[in-house]
Amino acid sequence: MAINGYGTIGKRVADAVSMQDDMEVIGVAKRSPTFEAFMAMEKGYPFYAPAESIHGLESAGIKVEGTVEEMLERADIVVDATSKSPYLDVYDKFGIKAIWQGGEKHEIAGTSFSSIANYEEAWGKDRVRVVSCNTTGLIRTLYPLHKEIGIDNVLAVMVRRAADPGDSKKGPINAIEPVLKVPSHHGPDVQSVMPYLNIQTTAVKVPTTIMHMHSVVVKLKKEIDEDSVLDIWSKYPRIILLSSANGIKSTAQIMEMARGFGRPYSDLYEIAVWKDGVHVVGDTLYYYQAIHQESDVIPENIDAIRSMTEMMPKEESMEKTDKALGIRKTL
């Protein structure tokens, strides 16, 4: 494995790969001497960079093993976590399999990926895009409902964080900013994995950095009660069911809980759903879920690697990934 782009997602993928017993990080690449570059060096990841960046990195004290191209020569597959990747032609030149992230458009790979919904579609592929954090979260809870009950229609409102916790450049700061385009990009992105799903989405940005929140309304194909919905979700991976009765009333408490799990970066790979926020009226389901935007896509990257390299089937890969990362269903 090579990791091109060692930032919010890249550093997490590198650590997650290192936790697996069937894959290895042979190098990470970054162009600037940020604290993350020093962290990569401390963790022992061989460090690579674009040729034009090597002098500046070495002047700052970063040991650089070589160029990005030299890293790619050693790798079987690369996870691209750069911003607006300029590397498509480079990967083609080296004939290397590549995984992109949800910030890129579907067309960059032609296959958008979610472990639970279309693992098999990525089997043996050379190009795959793991969908965004919000899309991953929607698919994690909607796919089981589609599979077990059937869905007529979905309306989901994304309450989006303004920036990641380490980002001091973005806003809004003291405002709520609606996304005026309808649907927001999240609905079409879900359909890049589940084209059969009738879904509409809207979004607003709010001045927080902790998590995203979704308010989801699902018209089901038949009537069902709340306990049956919760029972379905309890049988599917990477969904953690929480309750306000346990003091978890907001995203702040969810992330405080996640810190107690002792994971790298205090991450929450699971999609958090409030059990006591699940309500059914006739054939219409209402629920809230919270998305840790920095980490919920990390297990999907690991599964995408296994599918693209034809290592093992879906259930075996997801179970192996979840065990290695310590993913859980309950507190």
C-alpha positions as CSV (number, residue, x, y, z in Angstrom):
1,M,0.0,0.0,0.0
2,A,1.1,3.5,-0.8
3,I,-0.7,6.5,0.7
4,N,-0.6,9.6,-1.5
5,G,-1.7,12.6,0.7
6,Y,-1.0,12.3,4.4
7,G,-3.7,14.6,5.9
8,T,-7.1,14.0,7.6
9,I,-7.9,10.8,5.7
10,G,-4.4,9.7,4.5
11,K,-2.9,9.4,8.0
12,R,-5.9,7.5,9.2
13,V,-5.8,5.0,6.3
14,A,-2.1,4.5,6.9
15,D,-2.7,3.6,10.6
16,A,-5.7,1.4,9.7
17,V,-3.6,-0.5,7.0
18,S,-0.9,-1.0,9.7
19,M,-3.5,-2.7,11.9
20,Q,-4.3,-5.3,9.3
21,D,-2.3,-8.6,9.0
22,D,-2.7,-8.9,5.2
23,M,-1.4,-5.5,4.0
24,E,1.5,-3.2,4.6
25,V,2.3,0.5,4.2
26,I,5.4,0.8,2.0
27,G,5.3,4.6,1.9
28,V,3.3,7.8,2.5
29,A,3.6,11.1,0.5
30,K,3.1,14.7,1.4
31,R,4.3,17.9,-0.1
32,S,4.6,20.2,2.9
33,P,6.4,19.9,6.3
34,T,3.4,20.1,8.5
35,F,3.2,18.4,11.9
36,E,1.6,15.4,10.2
37,A,4.8,14.9,8.2
38,F,6.8,14.7,11.4
39,M,4.2,12.3,12.8
40,A,4.6,10.0,9.8
41,M,8.4,10.0,10.3
42,E,8.0,9.2,14.0
43,K,5.7,6.3,13.1
44,G,8.3,4.9,10.8
45,Y,6.4,5.3,7.5
46,P,8.8,5.7,4.6
47,F,8.2,9.3,3.5
48,Y,8.0,10.4,-0.2
49,A,7.2,13.7,-1.9
50,P,6.8,15.4,-5.2
51,A,10.3,16.1,-6.6
52,E,9.8,19.9,-6.3
53,S,8.9,19.6,-2.6
54,I,11.8,17.4,-1.4
55,H,14.3,20.3,-0.8
56,G,11.8,22.2,1.4
57,L,10.9,19.1,3.4
58,E,14.5,18.1,4.0
59,S,15.4,21.6,5.0
60,A,12.7,21.4,7.7
61,G,14.1,18.1,9.0
62,I,12.0,15.5,7.2
63,K,13.8,12.5,5.9
64,V,12.6,11.9,2.3
65,E,13.1,8.5,0.8
66,G,12.4,9.6,-2.8
67,T,9.8,10.9,-5.2
68,V,6.1,10.0,-5.3
69,E,6.9,8.1,-8.6
70,E,9.5,6.0,-6.8
71,M,7.0,5.2,-4.1
72,L,4.5,4.1,-6.7
73,E,7.1,1.8,-8.3
74,R,7.1,-0.3,-5.1
75,A,3.3,-0.4,-4.5
76,D,0.5,-2.8,-5.6
77,I,-2.2,-0.2,-4.9
78,V,-2.4,3.5,-3.8
79,V,-4.9,5.3,-1.7
80,D,-5.1,8.8,-3.0
81,A,-6.1,11.3,-0.3
82,T,-4.8,14.4,-2.0
83,S,-7.0,17.4,-2.7
84,K,-8.4,17.4,-6.2
85,S,-5.9,14.7,-7.3
86,P,-3.6,15.5,-10.2
87,Y,-2.3,12.0,-10.3
88,L,-4.7,10.1,-12.5
89,D,-2.2,10.0,-15.5
90,V,0.7,9.1,-13.2
91,Y,-1.2,6.1,-11.8
92,D,-2.0,5.0,-15.4
93,K,1.6,5.3,-16.3
94,F,2.7,3.0,-13.5
95,G,-0.3,0.6,-14.0
96,I,-1.1,0.8,-10.3
97,K,-4.6,0.3,-8.8
98,A,-5.9,3.4,-7.1
99,I,-8.6,4.4,-4.6
100,W,-9.9,8.0,-4.4
101,Q,-11.9,9.7,-1.8
102,G,-15.4,11.2,-1.8
103,G,-14.1,14.7,-2.5
104,E,-13.5,13.6,-6.1
105,K,-16.4,13.1,-8.6
106,H,-17.7,9.6,-9.5
107,E,-16.3,9.9,-13.0
108,I,-12.6,9.8,-11.8
109,A,-13.0,6.1,-11.2
110,G,-16.4,5.0,-12.6
111,T,-17.0,2.9,-9.6
112,S,-18.1,4.5,-6.3
113,F,-17.8,2.2,-3.2
114,S,-19.6,1.4,0.0
115,S,-18.6,-1.9,1.7
116,I,-22.1,-3.0,2.7
117,A,-23.9,-2.0,-0.5
118,N,-21.6,-2.9,-3.5
119,Y,-18.4,-4.6,-2.3
120,E,-18.6,-7.0,-5.2
121,E,-18.8,-4.2,-7.8
122,A,-15.2,-3.2,-6.9
123,W,-13.9,-6.8,-7.3
124,G,-10.7,-6.7,-9.4
125,K,-11.2,-3.1,-10.4
126,D,-8.3,-0.8,-11.1
127,R,-10.1,2.4,-10.1
128,V,-12.5,2.9,-7.2
129,R,-13.8,6.0,-5.4
130,V,-14.8,5.6,-1.7
131,V,-17.8,7.9,-1.3
132,S,-17.9,10.8,1.2
133,C,-18.5,10.6,4.9
134,N,-22.1,11.8,4.6
135,T,-22.8,9.4,1.8
136,T,-21.2,6.5,3.7
137,G,-23.4,7.3,6.7
138,L,-26.6,7.4,4.7
139,I,-25.8,4.1,2.9
140,R,-24.9,2.4,6.2
141,T,-28.4,2.8,7.6
142,L,-30.5,2.9,4.4
143,Y,-29.1,-0.2,2.8
144,P,-30.3,-2.5,5.6
145,L,-33.8,-0.9,5.3
146,H,-33.8,-1.4,1.5
147,K,-32.6,-5.0,1.9
148,E,-34.9,-6.1,4.7
149,I,-38.1,-4.0,4.2
150,G,-38.0,-2.0,1.0
151,I,-37.9,1.8,0.5
152,D,-40.3,4.0,-1.5
153,N,-38.6,7.3,-0.8
154,V,-36.0,9.0,1.4
155,L,-35.8,12.7,2.4
156,A,-32.6,13.5,4.4
157,V,-31.4,16.8,5.7
158,M,-27.7,17.1,6.2
159,V,-26.7,19.4,9.2
160,R,-23.1,19.8,8.2
161,R,-20.1,20.8,10.3
162,A,-18.4,23.9,9.0
163,A,-14.8,22.5,9.0
164,D,-12.7,19.7,10.5
165,P,-11.4,20.5,14.1
166,G,-7.9,21.4,12.9
167,D,-9.1,23.8,10.2
168,S,-9.1,27.5,11.1
169,K,-9.7,28.9,7.7
170,K,-13.4,28.0,6.9
171,G,-16.7,29.1,8.2
172,P,-19.4,30.0,8.9
173,I,-18.5,31.2,12.4
174,N,-21.7,32.8,13.6
175,A,-24.3,31.8,11.1
176,I,-26.2,28.9,9.6
177,E,-25.6,28.7,5.9
178,P,-28.1,26.8,3.7
179,V,-27.0,24.9,0.6
180,L,-29.4,26.5,-1.9
181,K,-29.0,23.9,-4.6
182,V,-31.6,21.1,-4.3
183,P,-30.9,18.3,-4.2
184,S,-27.6,18.7,-2.4
185,H,-24.8,16.6,-3.8
186,H,-25.4,13.9,-1.2
187,G,-28.5,12.3,-2.8
188,P,-26.9,11.9,-6.2
189,D,-23.8,10.6,-4.5
190,V,-25.8,7.9,-2.7
191,Q,-27.3,7.0,-6.1
192,S,-23.8,6.4,-7.5
193,V,-23.8,3.3,-5.2
194,M,-27.5,2.6,-4.9
195,P,-29.0,3.8,-8.3
196,Y,-32.3,2.2,-7.5
197,L,-32.9,4.4,-4.4
198,N,-35.3,7.3,-4.6
199,I,-33.7,9.9,-2.4
200,Q,-33.8,13.7,-2.0
201,T,-31.4,15.6,0.2
202,T,-30.9,19.2,1.4
203,A,-28.1,20.6,3.6
204,V,-27.2,23.4,5.9
205,K,-23.7,24.3,7.4
206,V,-23.5,25.1,11.0
207,P,-20.7,26.6,13.2
208,T,-19.4,23.4,14.7
209,T,-16.4,21.1,13.9
210,I,-17.3,18.0,15.8
211,M,-19.6,15.9,13.6
212,H,-22.3,16.0,10.9
213,M,-26.0,15.3,11.8
214,H,-28.6,13.8,9.6
215,S,-32.4,14.0,10.0
216,V,-33.8,11.2,7.9
217,V,-37.4,10.5,6.8
218,V,-38.0,7.2,5.0
219,K,-41.2,6.0,3.5
220,L,-41.1,2.2,3.7
221,K,-42.8,-0.3,1.5
222,K,-44.7,-1.7,4.5
223,E,-45.6,-0.7,8.0
224,I,-43.1,-1.8,10.7
225,D,-42.6,-0.8,14.4
226,E,-39.5,0.9,16.0
227,D,-38.2,-2.2,17.6
228,S,-38.1,-4.1,14.3
229,V,-36.1,-1.2,12.7
230,L,-33.6,-1.3,15.6
231,D,-33.4,-5.1,15.3
232,I,-32.5,-4.8,11.6
233,W,-29.8,-2.2,12.3
234,S,-28.4,-4.3,15.2
235,K,-27.7,-7.1,12.7
236,Y,-25.7,-4.9,10.3
237,P,-22.1,-3.8,10.9
238,R,-20.7,-0.3,11.6
239,I,-23.9,1.1,13.2
240,I,-23.8,1.9,16.9
241,L,-27.1,2.4,18.6
242,L,-27.1,4.9,21.5
243,S,-29.6,6.4,23.9
244,S,-30.1,9.8,25.5
245,A,-30.9,7.9,28.7
246,N,-27.1,7.2,28.9
247,G,-26.3,10.9,28.8
248,I,-25.7,11.0,25.0
249,K,-27.9,13.9,23.9
250,S,-25.6,15.6,21.4
251,T,-22.6,15.1,19.1
252,A,-20.4,16.4,22.0
253,Q,-21.3,13.5,24.2
254,I,-20.9,11.0,21.2
255,M,-17.3,12.2,20.6
256,E,-16.6,12.2,24.4
257,M,-17.7,8.5,24.3
258,A,-15.5,7.9,21.3
259,R,-12.5,9.2,23.2
260,G,-13.1,6.6,25.8
261,F,-12.7,3.8,23.2
262,G,-9.0,4.7,23.0
263,R,-8.6,4.6,19.2
264,P,-6.1,6.6,17.2
265,Y,-7.3,10.3,16.9
266,S,-10.3,9.4,19.1
267,D,-12.1,8.3,16.0
268,L,-15.6,6.9,15.6
269,Y,-15.8,4.6,12.6
270,E,-19.4,3.6,13.4
271,I,-22.5,5.6,12.4
272,A,-24.2,6.7,15.6
273,V,-28.0,6.4,15.7
274,W,-30.2,7.5,18.7
275,K,-32.5,4.5,19.6
276,D,-34.9,6.9,21.3
277,G,-34.9,9.1,18.2
278,V,-36.3,6.4,16.0
279,H,-40.1,6.8,15.4
280,V,-42.5,5.2,13.0
281,V,-45.9,6.6,11.9
282,G,-47.6,4.1,9.6
283,D,-45.1,3.4,6.9
284,T,-42.9,6.4,7.6
285,L,-39.7,6.1,9.6
286,Y,-38.0,9.1,11.3
287,Y,-34.5,8.9,12.8
288,Y,-31.4,10.9,13.6
289,Q,-27.8,9.8,13.0
290,A,-24.4,11.4,13.6
291,I,-21.4,11.1,11.3
292,H,-17.7,11.5,12.4
293,Q,-16.6,13.1,9.2
294,E,-12.9,12.4,9.7
295,S,-13.1,8.6,10.2
296,D,-16.3,6.8,9.1
297,V,-14.8,6.1,5.6
298,I,-11.6,4.5,6.9
299,P,-13.1,0.9,7.1
300,E,-14.4,1.3,3.6
301,N,-10.9,2.1,2.3
302,I,-9.6,-1.1,3.8
303,D,-12.4,-3.2,2.3
304,A,-12.0,-1.5,-1.1
305,I,-8.3,-2.6,-1.0
306,R,-9.4,-6.2,-0.5
307,S,-12.1,-6.2,-3.1
308,M,-9.9,-4.6,-5.8
309,T,-7.1,-7.1,-5.1
310,E,-9.6,-10.0,-4.9
311,M,-8.3,-11.0,-1.4
312,M,-11.6,-12.2,0.2
313,P,-15.4,-11.9,0.0
314,K,-17.4,-9.1,1.5
315,E,-18.5,-10.6,4.8
316,E,-15.0,-11.9,5.6
317,S,-13.3,-8.6,4.8
318,M,-15.8,-6.5,6.8
319,E,-15.5,-8.8,9.8
320,K,-11.6,-8.8,9.5
321,T,-11.5,-5.0,9.2
322,D,-13.9,-4.4,12.1
323,K,-12.0,-6.7,14.4
324,A,-8.7,-5.1,13.6
325,L,-10.1,-1.6,14.2
326,G,-12.2,-2.5,17.3
327,I,-15.5,-1.5,15.7
328,R,-18.4,-2.2,18.0
329,K,-22.2,-2.3,18.1
330,T,-22.9,-1.0,21.6
331,L,-21.2,0.8,24.4
